[in-house]
Amino acid sequence: MRMLELFDGAVHRFSGQLDELESAIGMYVLGRHVGWKVLYLVHTKKTVAKYEAILGIKVREAFDEAGPESNRSLAFLAAQAFSNFWKVVSGAQKLDIAREQRRTLK
């Protein structure tokens, strides 16, 4: 499906706060560049699920694990030190960077 068709469908189906729709679309645009792992590192699982529902996608199917810009994400780089990605996402293993830096691209 083409990206604009995906967005148009999401807009037509959506009912709720516009900032959530806007954020879901923004997540999709960035996901193409950074991959689904970065999305899970900067958003909670609940937020990713909410945006997936708005867009009618699953990020793990829509995007590669890592994108061409993944290595610019401080959270992605820090998570590389751990063998279990999902433990990092769940908080069972802590990243060695400040919480606000998780959302930083360098």
C-alpha positions in Angstrom: 0.0 0.0 0.0 1.3 3.4 -0.8 2.0 5.7 2.1 -0.6 8.4 1.1 -3.3 5.8 0.7 -2.4 4.5 4.2 -2.6 8.0 5.7 -5.9 8.8 3.8 -7.5 5.6 5.1 -6.4 6.4 8.6 -7.8 9.9 8.4 -11.1 8.6 7.0 -11.5 6.0 9.7 -10.2 8.1 12.6 -12.4 9.4 15.4 -10.7 11.0 18.4 -8.0 13.6 19.3 -6.2 15.0 16.2 -2.9 15.0 18.0 -3.0 11.2 18.3 -3.7 10.9 14.5 -0.9 13.3 13.8 1.5 11.4 16.1 0.7 8.1 14.5 1.4 9.5 11.0 4.6 10.9 12.3 5.6 7.6 13.8 5.1 6.0 10.4 7.2 8.6 8.6 10.1 8.2 11.0 9.7 4.4 11.2 10.6 4.2 7.5 14.0 5.8 8.4 14.8 4.3 11.8 13.1 0.9 11.8 10.7 -0.7 14.3 13.3 -1.2 17.0 13.9 2.5 17.5 10.1 3.1 17.6 9.8 0.7 20.5 12.8 2.3 22.3 11.3 5.8 22.1 7.6 4.9 22.6 5.9 2.7 25.1 4.5 -0.6 23.9 1.1 0.8 24.6 1.7 3.9 22.5 3.0 1.8 19.6 -0.1 -0.4 19.8 -2.3 2.7 19.8 -0.6 4.2 16.7 -0.7 0.8 15.0 -4.5 0.6 15.6 -4.9 4.1 14.2 -2.9 3.3 11.0 -4.1 -0.3 10.6 -0.6 -1.7 10.6 1.9 -3.7 12.6 5.2 -1.9 12.8 7.2 -5.1 12.8 5.6 -6.0 9.4 5.6 -2.4 8.0 9.3 -1.6 8.7 12.6 -3.3 8.9 14.1 -4.0 12.3 16.6 -1.2 11.7 16.5 1.5 9.1 19.1 3.6 7.3 19.1 6.2 10.2 18.9 3.7 13.1 22.5 4.3 14.1 21.7 8.0 14.7 19.4 7.0 17.6 21.2 7.2 21.0 18.7 4.6 22.4 19.4 2.2 19.5 23.1 2.5 20.0 22.9 2.0 23.7 20.6 -1.0 23.3 23.1 -2.8 21.1 25.1 -3.6 24.3 22.3 -6.0 25.4 21.5 -9.4 24.0 17.7 -9.2 24.7 16.1 -6.2 23.0 12.7 -6.9 24.6 14.2 -6.7 28.2 15.4 -3.2 27.3 12.0 -2.2 26.0 10.2 -3.6 29.1 12.7 -1.9 31.4 14.1 -5.1 32.8 17.5 -4.0 31.6 18.3 -0.3 31.9 20.0 1.7 29.2 23.0 3.7 30.2 21.6 7.0 28.9 19.2 9.5 30.5 15.5 8.9 29.7 15.3 12.2 27.6 18.2 11.1 25.5 16.3 8.0 24.3 14.5 10.2 21.8 17.6 11.9 20.5 19.0 11.5 16.9 22.6 12.6 16.5 
